[in-house]
Amino acid sequence: MDLIPAPLHVHTPVDAAPFELHAGTRIAAAPGAEGVARRLRAELSATTGFDLDPAPAGQDGGLVLALDDALAAEEYRLTVGPDAVRLTGGAAAGLSYAAQTLRQLLGPAVYRTAPLPGARWTVPAVEIHDAPRFGWRGALLDVSRHFMPKAGVLRFIDQLAAHKLNVLHFHLTDDQGWRIEVKRYPELTGTAAWRERSMVGFRAGKRHDDQPHGGYYTQDDLREIVAYAAARHITVVPEVDLPGHNQAAIAAYPELGNTDVVDTAALGTWTDWGVSENILNASEATLRFYEHVLEEVLEIFPSTFVHLGGDECPKDQWKTSPAAQARIAELGLSDEFELQSHVIRHFDGWLAERGRRLIGWDEILEGGLAPGAAVSSWRGYEGGIAAAQAGHDVVMCPEQHVYLDHRQDGGEDEPIPVGWVRSLEDVYRFEPVPPQLDERAARHVIGTQANIWTEFMFDGRDVDYKVFPRLAAFAEVAWSDLPRDPEARDWAGFEARMAGHYPRLDALGIEYRRPEGPRPWQRKPGIVGRPIEGRPGAGPAVG
């Protein structure tokens, strides 16, 4: 069976007849299973044309959904016989994953949104017991560099759900654009959500397209996105970056910047890629400003974790700013790194008082890690190893392995050849838990995440091409019980299962990179440049 991600246990009874979904099939949902049943009915009815009405009270239907508290929340069992399909989950999340497996078993056409004439809907007899390896199975979507309209975000959430991923890390603010409406500070969307032009190709080229770009989500848009994701058992974790990656916010509110060394009133939303030197000042007024921003963020996003970035924060302005140096002295700090740590620690405590947890990029280790903070380890494994050994939770997302903006092949046809070559096989062989961690520290690796940075992804078609099929391989790494030794993994078996998965991606309308290479439109002629092999001095990652 071409199931992706691979289930924990699969048993196929000998000579057992399949189940056939037909116009008379009914859905029986036990208490607590009603929400999953409604969504399954909506999805299957659209694609089959069958009503799939709820079964009368006390009667079984052809599709039977139930909960079993003996199972973990995301664990499920799926049993298919000639008379019924029984889906059982430890909670609604597990039941939802059983429904996703059922959809795969029904064949690629089930992912279409209208019935195909003459289609038959059969499910092979099978018994599946399944549960995920990691609790955090995420994908970061950067909508700051290139804005993705709401409909595209909802579509992306459907893609995550189809692959049993359960976290959308929503990168909403950066130097190049602010995407979240903050009612107290309207210029964050009036000014900071828009830039005059964008850089084309690599940052060394300094070419621009002179095409204005921007957009933002209203608070109701974001509530809709959060609710849509929650119905699919996906948590949306917002990212509001600080104290670096804030030129857009400073352009809207110049007092947030280091006004004693920079004419911040002359700044605009940044039009280049890379890392802007314009960072927040660390005054009490700036801390209050971001507290007010986060008050509105928390009202929209119920996630336990809130991502506050903390990465790539150049300290040059703080080193030359009399106000920053006075602030360091006032707080009794030793240097600019401790000043950044002060900002992160402040918001760690502020979030904890409100029942939330801070997570940030591994730079938050510099100058001292905030006591309750978790770490997204992106600069290889090293930051995650240090954090886990110190007892902090970690999400492993090393750029050398799971940055899906990096090129998929070394060929000349590959569009905008950013970063390391990371093929489908490379992603499949990624191991989130490095061997340096003992059993105690390894338990702090709460999950893994693929990151999708959109400097060179201009629209949803580009995102499709860069993300797929590699996100399918990543989903298996995050979910399945694969050998911890990457070289021991059954790449040939996965590749064979992908042959059955490509038609599902086709039916979903995902314009993925074909195994034979990019299609002509995907090559983006004229938007090329020298390859960027990651950060200067970056070597191969551990693992």
C-alpha positions in Angstrom: 0.0 0.0 0.0 1.4 3.4 -1.0 0.7 5.1 2.3 2.7 8.2 3.2 3.7 8.7 6.0 4.2 4.9 6.6 2.0 3.6 9.4 3.4 1.9 12.5 1.8 -1.5 11.8 -0.1 -2.8 8.8 -1.8 -6.2 8.5 -3.5 -7.3 5.3 -5.9 -10.3 5.8 -5.5 -13.0 3.2 -8.3 -13.3 0.7 -10.4 -10.7 2.5 -13.0 -8.8 0.4 -12.7 -5.0 0.1 -15.2 -2.5 1.4 -17.1 -0.5 -1.3 -18.3 3.0 -0.6 -21.7 3.5 -2.3 -24.8 5.8 -2.4 -26.3 4.0 0.6 -23.3 4.2 2.9 -24.0 5.9 6.2 -21.6 7.4 8.8 -22.0 6.4 12.5 -20.2 8.7 14.9 -19.8 8.0 18.6 -19.9 10.9 21.1 -16.8 13.0 20.6 -16.3 11.9 17.0 -19.0 14.2 15.5 -16.6 16.9 14.3 -14.3 14.5 12.5 -17.4 12.8 11.0 -18.7 16.1 9.7 -15.5 16.9 7.9 -15.0 13.4 6.5 -18.6 13.5 5.2 -18.0 16.9 3.6 -14.8 15.7 1.9 -16.0 12.3 0.7 -19.4 13.6 -0.4 -17.8 16.3 -2.6 -15.6 13.8 -4.4 -18.0 10.8 -4.6 -21.3 12.6 -5.0 -22.8 10.3 -2.2 -24.8 11.9 0.6 -23.2 9.7 3.3 -25.9 10.7 5.8 -25.5 10.1 9.5 -26.7 6.6 10.6 -29.8 6.6 12.7 -29.2 6.6 16.5 -28.1 3.2 17.7 -27.3 1.8 14.3 -24.0 1.2 12.7 -23.1 2.7 9.3 -20.6 1.6 6.7 -18.2 4.1 8.2 -18.0 3.9 12.0 -16.1 6.5 14.0 -15.3 6.0 17.7 -12.9 7.1 20.4 -10.9 4.8 22.8 -9.2 6.4 25.7 -6.8 3.4 25.9 -5.1 5.0 22.9 -2.9 8.1 23.0 -4.5 11.3 21.7 -2.9 11.0 18.2 -2.9 7.3 18.0 -5.5 5.5 15.8 -6.7 2.1 14.5 -8.3 1.6 11.1 -10.0 -1.7 10.3 -11.5 -2.4 6.9 -13.7 -5.3 6.1 -16.3 -6.0 3.5 -19.2 -4.7 5.6 -17.6 -1.7 7.4 -14.7 0.6 7.9 -14.0 1.2 11.6 -11.9 4.3 12.6 -10.9 4.6 16.2 -8.8 7.3 17.7 -7.5 8.1 21.2 -8.9 11.6 20.7 -10.4 13.6 17.8 -6.8 14.2 16.5 -6.1 10.5 16.2 -9.5 9.9 14.6 -8.7 12.6 12.1 -5.4 10.9 11.1 -7.4 7.6 10.6 -9.6 9.6 8.2 -6.6 10.8 6.3 -5.3 7.2 5.9 -8.8 6.2 4.7 -8.7 8.9 2.0 -5.3 7.6 0.8 -6.7 4.1 0.6 -9.7 5.3 -1.5 -7.3 6.3 -4.3 -6.1 9.6 -5.8 -9.5 10.7 -7.2 -10.7 11.2 -3.6 -8.6 14.4 -3.4 -10.6 16.0 -6.2 -13.5 18.4 -5.3 -16.2 17.0 -7.7 -17.1 13.4 -8.7 -15.5 11.8 -11.7 -17.9 9.9 -13.9 -17.9 6.1 -13.5 -15.6 6.1 -10.5 -15.9 3.2 -8.0 -14.8 3.7 -4.4 -13.3 0.6 -2.8 -11.1 0.3 0.2 -8.8 -2.8 0.5 -9.2 -5.0 3.5 -6.6 -4.0 6.1 -5.9 -3.5 9.8 -3.7 -0.5 10.6 -2.4 0.6 14.0 -0.6 3.9 13.9 0.9 6.7 16.0 3.3 9.5 15.4 6.9 9.6 16.6 6.9 13.3 17.4 4.3 15.6 18.9 5.5 18.7 16.9 5.4 18.0 13.2 5.6 21.4 11.6 6.1 23.5 8.6 7.1 27.2 8.7 5.5 29.4 6.1 7.1 32.8 5.5 4.4 35.2 4.3 6.5 38.3 5.1 9.0 38.2 2.2 6.2 37.3 -0.3 2.6 37.7 1.0 0.3 34.7 0.5 -3.4 35.6 0.3 -5.7 33.9 2.8 -7.0 31.4 0.3 -3.5 30.2 -0.4 -2.9 29.7 3.3 -6.0 27.7 3.8 -4.9 25.5 0.8 -1.5 25.0 2.4 -3.2 23.9 5.6 -5.1 21.3 3.7 -1.8 20.1 2.3 -0.3 19.8 5.8 -3.4 17.9 7.0 -3.2 15.5 4.2 0.4 14.6 5.3 -0.5 14.4 9.1 1.5 17.5 10.0 0.1 19.3 12.9 1.9 22.7 13.3 1.9 25.7 11.0 4.6 28.1 12.2 3.3 31.3 10.7 6.2 33.8 10.0 4.2 37.0 10.0 6.7 39.8 10.5 10.2 40.7 9.1 12.2 43.5 7.6 10.4 43.2 4.3 6.8 43.2 5.5 4.4 43.1 8.5 1.4 40.9 7.9 -0.8 41.0 11.0 -3.4 43.7 11.8 -2.7 45.4 15.1 -5.6 47.7 15.9 -3.6 49.8 18.5 -0.9 50.5 15.9 -2.5 50.9 12.5 0.6 51.9 10.7 2.0 48.4 11.1 -0.3 47.5 8.2 -0.7 51.0 6.8 3.0 51.4 6.2 4.9 48.3 7.2 2.9 45.8 5.2 4.0 47.4 1.9 7.3 47.8 0.1 8.1 49.8 -3.0 9.9 47.0 -4.8 11.6 43.6 -4.3 15.1 42.3 -4.9 15.4 40.0 -7.9 17.7 37.0 -7.7 20.6 36.8 -5.2 21.5 39.6 -2.9 24.9 40.1 -4.5 23.1 41.2 -7.7 21.3 44.2 -6.3 18.7 44.0 -9.0 15.1 45.1 -8.2 11.8 44.6 -10.0 10.3 48.0 -9.2 7.0 46.2 -8.5 5.2 47.3 -5.3 4.4 44.3 -3.1 2.4 43.8 0.1 -0.6 42.7 1.9 -1.8 41.7 5.4 -4.3 39.6 7.2 -7.1 41.3 9.2 -7.6 39.9 12.7 -10.8 38.2 11.4 -8.7 36.6 8.6 -6.3 35.2 11.2 -9.1 33.9 13.4 -10.5 32.1 10.3 -7.1 30.6 9.5 -6.7 29.5 13.1 -10.2 27.9 13.2 -9.7 26.2 9.8 -6.4 24.7 11.0 -7.9 23.7 14.4 -10.6 21.8 12.6 -7.8 19.8 10.9 -5.9 19.4 14.2 -3.2 21.8 13.2 -1.9 24.4 15.7 -1.0 27.8 14.3 2.1 29.2 16.1 2.5 32.9 15.3 6.0 34.4 14.9 6.5 38.1 15.7 10.3 38.6 15.3 12.3 40.7 17.7 14.7 42.5 18.4 16.1 42.0 14.8 14.3 41.6 11.5 12.2 44.8 12.3 13.0 47.4 9.7 9.3 47.3 8.5 8.0 48.0 12.0 10.6 50.8 12.4 9.6 52.3 9.1 6.1 52.6 10.5 7.0 53.7 14.0 10.5 55.3 13.8 10.8 55.7 17.6 11.2 51.9 17.8 14.7 52.2 16.2 18.0 53.5 17.4 17.2 57.1 16.6 20.5 58.4 18.2 22.6 56.7 15.5 20.2 56.3 12.5 17.7 58.6 10.9 14.9 56.1 11.3 12.3 58.5 9.9 14.0 58.1 6.5 13.7 54.3 6.5 11.1 52.4 4.5 10.0 48.8 4.5 13.2 47.0 3.4 13.4 46.1 -0.3 16.4 43.8 -0.1 16.9 40.2 1.0 19.3 39.2 3.8 19.5 40.8 7.3 18.9 44.5 7.9 21.1 46.3 10.4 18.1 48.3 11.6 17.0 46.7 14.8 14.8 47.7 17.7 16.1 49.7 20.6 15.7 48.1 24.0 14.0 50.9 25.8 11.1 50.3 28.2 8.8 52.1 25.7 9.7 49.6 23.0 9.0 46.7 25.3 5.6 48.2 26.1 4.9 48.6 22.4 5.5 44.9 21.8 3.6 43.9 24.9 0.6 45.8 23.3 1.2 44.0 20.0 1.4 40.6 21.7 -1.8 41.3 23.7 -3.6 41.3 20.4 -1.7 38.3 19.1 -2.6 36.2 22.1 -6.2 37.1 21.6 -6.2 35.7 18.1 -3.8 32.7 18.5 -4.6 30.2 21.3 -1.4 28.2 20.8 0.7 27.4 23.9 3.9 28.5 22.1 4.5 32.0 20.6 7.6 32.4 18.5 9.5 35.6 19.0 12.4 35.0 16.6 15.5 36.3 18.3 17.7 35.4 15.3 20.1 37.3 13.1 20.2 40.5 15.2 23.2 42.6 14.2 24.5 44.5 17.2 26.4 47.3 15.4 23.8 50.0 16.2 23.6 49.0 19.8 27.5 49.2 20.0 27.5 52.8 18.8 24.2 54.0 20.4 24.7 56.0 23.6 21.2 55.1 24.5 21.8 51.4 24.1 25.1 51.6 26.1 23.3 53.5 28.8 20.6 50.8 28.9 23.3 48.1 29.2 24.8 50.0 32.2 21.4 50.6 33.8 20.5 46.9 33.7 23.9 45.8 34.9 24.6 43.8 31.7 28.0 43.1 30.3 27.4 43.5 26.6 25.0 43.7 23.6 24.4 40.0 23.7 23.1 40.2 27.2 21.0 43.1 26.1 19.3 40.9 23.5 18.9 38.2 26.2 17.3 40.8 28.5 14.7 41.4 25.8 14.0 37.7 25.3 13.9 37.0 29.0 11.4 39.9 29.5 9.0 38.4 27.0 9.6 34.9 28.3 8.3 36.0 31.7 5.6 38.1 30.2 4.2 35.2 28.2 4.6 32.8 31.1 2.4 35.1 33.2 -0.3 34.6 30.6 0.0 30.8 30.4 2.0 30.8 27.2 5.6 29.7 26.3 8.2 31.5 24.3 10.0 29.7 21.5 12.8 31.3 19.5 15.6 30.6 17.1 18.8 29.2 18.5 20.4 32.6 18.8 18.4 33.1 22.0 21.0 30.8 23.6 23.5 33.7 23.2 23.8 35.8 26.4 21.9 33.3 28.4 18.7 31.3 27.6 15.5 32.4 29.2 14.4 29.8 31.8 11.2 28.6 30.2 12.1 29.2 26.5 12.1 26.5 23.9 14.5 26.5 20.9 14.1 26.1 17.1 17.5 24.8 16.1 18.2 26.1 12.6 21.9 26.6 12.4 22.6 22.9 12.3 22.1 20.7 15.4 24.5 22.4 17.8 22.1 24.9 19.3 19.5 22.2 19.8 22.0 19.8 21.4 23.1 22.5 23.9 19.5 23.5 24.7 18.3 19.9 25.1 21.3 19.0 27.3 20.4 22.0 29.5 16.8 20.7 29.8 15.1 23.0 27.3 12.6 21.7 24.7 13.8 21.8 21.1 12.3 21.7 17.6 14.9 20.5 15.2 14.9 22.3 11.8 18.5 22.5 10.7 19.0 24.6 7.5 21.3 22.0 6.0 18.5 19.4 5.9 15.0 20.9 6.0 15.1 24.4 4.5 12.9 23.8 1.6 13.8 27.0 -0.2 17.2 25.3 -0.9 17.5 23.8 -4.4 16.5 20.2 -5.1 19.1 19.4 -7.7 22.4 20.8 -8.9 21.4 21.0 -12.5 21.4 24.3 -14.5 17.7 24.1 -15.0 17.0 24.4 -11.2 15.4 27.8 -10.6 17.3 30.2 -8.3 19.8 27.7 -6.9 19.8 28.8 -3.3 21.8 26.9 -0.6 22.7 23.3 -0.5 21.3 20.7 -2.9 18.8 18.8 -0.8 17.0 16.2 -2.8 13.9 14.2 -1.9 16.3 11.4 -0.8 18.3 13.8 1.4 15.2 15.0 3.2 14.0 11.4 3.7 17.4 10.6 5.3 17.2 13.5 7.7 17.3 12.4 11.4 15.9 14.9 13.9 17.6 13.5 17.0 21.4 13.6 16.9 23.3 10.7 18.4 25.2 13.1 20.8 22.0 13.2 23.0 21.5 10.7 25.7 18.0 9.3 26.4 17.2 12.1 28.9 18.2 14.9 26.6 16.6 13.3 23.6 13.2 13.5 25.3 13.5 17.3 25.0 13.4 17.1 21.2 9.7 17.6 21.0 9.6 17.6 17.3 10.9 18.7 13.9 9.9 21.2 11.3 10.6 22.1 7.7 11.1 25.8 6.9 9.8 27.5 3.8 11.4 30.9 3.3 9.9 32.8 0.4 12.4 35.4 -0.8 12.5 33.4 -4.1 8.9 32.1 -4.0 6.8 34.7 -5.7 3.4 33.0 -5.5 1.7 29.7 -4.6 3.0 27.9 -7.7 6.6 28.6 -6.6 5.8 27.4 -3.1 4.3 24.2 -4.6 7.4 23.6 -6.6 9.9 24.1 -3.7 7.9 22.3 -1.0 6.7 19.2 -2.9 7.5 16.4 -3.0 10.0 17.0 -0.3 7.4 17.8 2.3 6.0 14.2 1.8 9.4 12.8 2.8 9.7 15.2 5.7 6.2 14.1 6.9 7.4 10.5 7.0 10.5 11.5 9.0 8.3 13.4 11.5 5.6 10.7 11.8 6.9 7.3 11.1 9.1 4.9 13.2 12.1 5.0 10.8 15.5 3.6 11.6 17.5 6.2 13.5 20.5 5.5 11.2 19.6 7.5 8.0 21.6 5.1 5.9 19.5 2.2 7.1 16.3 3.7 5.8 14.4 2.0 2.9 14.8 4.7 0.3 13.9 2.4 -2.5 10.7 1.4 -0.7 9.8 5.1 -0.1 10.6 6.0 -3.7 8.2 3.2 -4.8 5.5 4.5 -2.5 6.0 8.0 -3.9 5.1 6.7 -7.3 1.6 6.1 -5.9 1.6 9.4 -4.1 2.4 11.6 -7.0 -1.2 11.1 -8.4 -2.6 12.3 -5.1 -0.5 15.5 -5.4 -1.8 15.8 -9.0 -5.4 15.5 -7.8 -4.8 18.1 -5.1 -3.6 20.5 -7.8 0.0 20.7 -6.3 2.5 21.8 -9.0 5.4 19.8 -7.5 8.8 19.3 -8.9 8.7 16.2 -11.1 11.3 13.5 -10.5 12.7 14.2 -14.0 13.2 17.9 -13.3 11.4 21.2 -13.4 8.8 22.1 -16.1 9.7 24.9 -18.4 7.7 27.6 -16.5 9.4 26.5 -13.3 12.8 27.3 -14.5 12.3 31.1 -14.3 14.7 32.1 -17.0 16.6 35.3 -16.2 16.2 35.1 -12.4 19.3 33.2 -11.6 22.6 33.8 -9.9 25.5 32.2 -8.2 24.6 29.4 -5.7 24.6 30.4 -2.0 26.1 27.6 0.0 24.5 28.6 3.3 26.2 30.9 5.8 30.0 31.6 5.4 31.9 28.9 7.1 29.0 26.6 7.5 30.0 23.0 7.1 27.9 19.8 6.8 25.4 19.2 9.5 25.6 16.4 12.1 23.7 13.3 11.4 
